[in-house]
Amino acid sequence: MNSKQNKGLAIVANSEITREGNVWLVPSQSTSKRYTVDFFLSKCSCPDFAEGAAKCKHLYAVEYLLQRESGLQLPAPEPEPEPRRTYGQQWPAYNQAQVNEKQRFQTLLYELCQGVEEPVQSTGRPRLPLADVVFALCYRPQEKGSLKI
């Protein structure tokens, strides 16, 4: 059910729609205006219909009113979704974090690499410390989309 259908159901449930000849007078949901709906010609005098010439909530309201009068069970209107919660941004703290990001990453990576245990080497050429190799691999800039190890 789209929002226009849902609003049409709400109009039928909460407002009085009157018939005058071949047209219905449907109240606006937000103002005291009443719009003229010719259901048989699928026309409405509301601005929404004039802009898009698509079926507006007032046409849906008349349709649901006729269904209710003929004894059909109308679907219950869906509750309006809760507005999306937004949160303020602390821009000074955000900017400070961006300025110190590289230095902070290096510090954290260094501390993490200190936990790497060095394997025992009995023969061969001396190797680079494993902690330094891990640090260098993690720190070096990578090309987009590829990891070269």
Residue, then its C-alpha position, 0 to 999 in steps of 0.5 A: m500500500n502506497s502513502k496515498q492509499n494509506k492517507g485515503l484510508a485515514i481520510v475515510a476513517n477520520s473525516e466526513i465525505t459528502r456527496e453532491g450529485n455526481v461529485w464528492l466533497v473530500p476534506s483536506q488532511s492539513t487545512s480546512k479546504r474541501y476538494t471536489v472529486d469526480f470519481f467516475l471521471s477520475k478527477c480531483s481539484c487538489p493541487d497534487f492531482a493537478e501537478g501529476a494527474a495521477k490518482c491522489k489520496h482524495l480519489y482513494a478516499v472516495e474509492y474506499l468510501l464506496q467499498r465501505e458502503s458496499g459492505l467490503q472490509l477495508p484494510a486498516p491504515e498503516p501507521e506512519p513511520e517514525p521520523r529518522r533519528t539524527y544526531g549532531q556532529q561534534w565537528p571540533a573533535y571530528n577534525q582533531a581526530q582526522v588531523n591525528e589519525k595517521q600518528r595514532f594509527q602508527t602508535l597503535l600498530y607499533e604497540l600491536c606489533q610488539g606482541v609478535e614473538e620472534p621465532v628462534q633462528s639457528t642457521g642462515r643469514p640473520r633475518l629482519p625482526l618479524a615485528d618490523v616486517v609485520f609493521a611495514l606490511c600493515y603500514r605501507p600504502q596499498e594500491k586500490g583494490s589489491l593487497k600485495i604481500 
